[in-house]
């Protein structure tokens, strides 16, 4: 009696097992292949990011960009007589910082828009106060240096003068003077890295009478606009800064963080105090010896809490996980229901995942990432659920749950 038909279900089960094993390998390969279109989506996000940066530069060119300020500083021209072998007379500028420097800053912010992009801009009212003590000045000059005190002037600095909203003023000796481009020093570059130097345009007062070995006070008032960030250099041996604004999401940065800060939905206020030993810059000296002053910046940036392009870029990093999860779910349904799913249908599922990211990008630009993710995710889930319902419409069969259930026990 021939018993071969008894083993036919077993052979069919083994064949099906091998077939599904090969199918699982193909599905895993498709999951990897369908991540390739994500690179094109990432390129699209990069293109939008570059466009956003162009908009920031365009608006910054009109309002002044990121602003850095230098408070009242005394500039004294000097001459080194022709004592060297080459017989040339050298000239330079000697800077003296105040013994006590303080500033109060109030900012008002708004968002400027270009198409889908927005940039926070501000208007700032700055009031500086400086107390000078010239006892022993100059202490960092050579024996043969000759100072021209008659041409000494107070200077203040700003990184982008195009943001000036009104003429700046300086008050000294009971007299208020309008600031003009500095006479003895037009600009100042701070920092040793040429690609990241802080370049300041200087304004000063002419015709002031400064005498050595004296003590006096000076104040300055400025009104400037800018974009994204404002910072003040710690120009005093001891510096105090108080900054108040109406931006709800400030980010404090620079060489020192504020000692006290308070952030609410309606704005913020912050206070800095920088002692001389923490500043790390001499109280006086030539321009070359003051390059470390850029590291003393006390800054605040006006940032958006959630950058949609940064958030979409981060979500793209999970595409392999999402594809693998969806493909594995379809494969499990295929095994348990006995329905055959064509590789092209898996590819269409992968395309749906790419469409999710495109939809997320377009929505996040307009309504924000969180709500955009919710809508794009709901739409994609609905699409995949409808597709899965159409493919696996037949009810589960017990014989499909486990291949050995097809055996007949006799």
Secondary structure, 3 states (H helix, E strand, C coil): CCCHHHHHHHHHHHHHHHHHHHHHHHHHHHHHHCCCHHHHHHHHHHHHHHHHHHHHHHHHHHHCCCEEEEEEEEEEEEEECCCCCCCCCEEEEEEEECCEEEEEEEEEEEEEEECCEEEEEEEEEEEEEEEEECCCCCCCCCCCEEEEEEEEEEEEEECCHHHECCCCEEEECCEEEECEECCCCCEEEECCCHHHCEEEEEEECCCCCCCCCCEEEEEEEEEEEEECEEEECCCCCEEEEEEEECCCCEEEEECCCCCEEEEECCEEEEEEEECHHHHCCCCEEEHHHHHHHHHHCEEEEECCCCCHHHHHHHHHCCHHHHHHHHHHHHHHHHHHHCCCCCHHHHHHHHHHHHHHHHHHHHHHHHHCHHHHHHHHHHHHHHHHHHHHHHHCCCCCCHHHHCHHHHCCCC
